[in-house]
Amino acid sequence: MIPDYIIIDFDSTFIAVESLDELATYKFSNNENGKNLIRDIQLLTNAGMDGDITFKESLDKRMKLLDVDRNDILVLIEKLADCITPSFQKNKLFFKENYQRILILSGGFKEFIVPIVDKFGINESQVFANQFIYNSSGDIIGIDKKNVMSSNKGKVKQAKSLKLNGEIHVIGDGYTDYEIKAEGVATHFFAFTENIKRKNVCELSDQVLSKFDDYLLFIN
């Protein structure tokens, strides 16, 4: 039976990559110190998703390394459009038919998430994520620290603030997704492994999903 709400992560779940890693790869590939910068950002991403460091520390350190502007985000959106997780793309009709039940909670940024999930019928109002702060030239100079998603346990705080009732499922690849269930907001946590398998996250899950089709079998 389809639950009342399905909370879905974005990076490495809805899409097959980590957005800020992709942004770093695009931005720094031709930089003299590019390989080191890309590696450092990837390590920080994984440390945050594995729960080795706090989400806030991971995000803050990555943003300090990134030097990007509005145009870079537009390029990133084009790249991410080609990185949608295959089993999500295959089951696009499910999302369009059940869009009102679906919420996207992500430590990523609305600027590049909304254009991707919009193609699946998911409205901007159903996306809860961070937002960039720009200067008058279009350079990104920081993130909105008033946004609860920029803080530690941001997904938990956001989910609690929505005051959801009924059966609530969480699908994600990271420790921050598991925290939503651990804090009592969700009834089930599914570790999603089609793109990356984090052993500690799988051990904490109610069920491991190798692809989205596994989830559809579970609810049917």
Rosetta blueprint (number, residue, H / E / L):
1 M L
2 I L
3 P L
4 D L
5 Y E
6 I E
7 I E
8 I E
9 D L
10 F H
11 D H
12 S H
13 T H
14 F H
15 I E
16 A L
17 V L
18 E L
19 S H
20 L H
21 D H
22 E H
23 L H
24 A H
25 T H
26 Y H
27 K H
28 F H
29 S L
30 N L
31 N L
32 E L
33 N L
34 G H
35 K H
36 N H
37 L H
38 I H
39 R H
40 D H
41 I H
42 Q H
43 L H
44 L H
45 T H
46 N H
47 A H
48 G H
49 M H
50 D H
51 G L
52 D L
53 I L
54 T L
55 F H
56 K H
57 E H
58 S H
59 L H
60 D H
61 K H
62 R H
63 M H
64 K H
65 L H
66 L L
67 D L
68 V L
69 D E
70 R H
71 N H
72 D H
73 I H
74 L H
75 V H
76 L H
77 I H
78 E H
79 K H
80 L H
81 A L
82 D L
83 C L
84 I E
85 T L
86 P H
87 S H
88 F H
89 Q H
90 K H
91 N L
92 K H
93 L H
94 F H
95 F H
96 K H
97 E H
98 N L
99 Y H
100 Q H
101 R H
102 I E
103 L E
104 I E
105 L E
106 S E
107 G E
108 G E
109 F E
110 K H
111 E H
112 F H
113 I H
114 V H
115 P H
116 I H
117 V H
118 D H
119 K H
120 F H
121 G L
122 I L
123 N L
124 E H
125 S H
126 Q H
127 V E
128 F E
129 A E
130 N E
131 Q L
132 F E
133 I E
134 Y E
135 N L
136 S L
137 S L
138 G L
139 D E
140 I E
141 I E
142 G E
143 I E
144 D L
145 K L
146 K L
147 N L
148 V H
149 M H
150 S H
151 S L
152 N L
153 K L
154 G H
155 K H
156 V H
157 K H
158 Q H
159 A H
160 K H
161 S H
162 L L
163 K L
164 L L
165 N L
166 G L
167 E L
168 I E
169 H E
170 V E
171 I E
172 G E
173 D L
174 G L
175 Y H
176 T H
177 D H
178 Y H
179 E H
180 I H
181 K H
182 A H
183 E L
184 G L
185 V L
186 A L
187 T L
188 H E
189 F E
190 F E
191 A E
192 F E
193 T L
194 E L
195 N L
196 I L
197 K L
198 R L
199 K H
200 N H
201 V H
202 C H
203 E H
204 L H
205 S L
206 D L
207 Q E
208 V E
209 L E
210 S L
211 K L
212 F H
213 D H
214 D H
215 Y H
216 L H
217 L H
218 F H
219 I H
220 N L
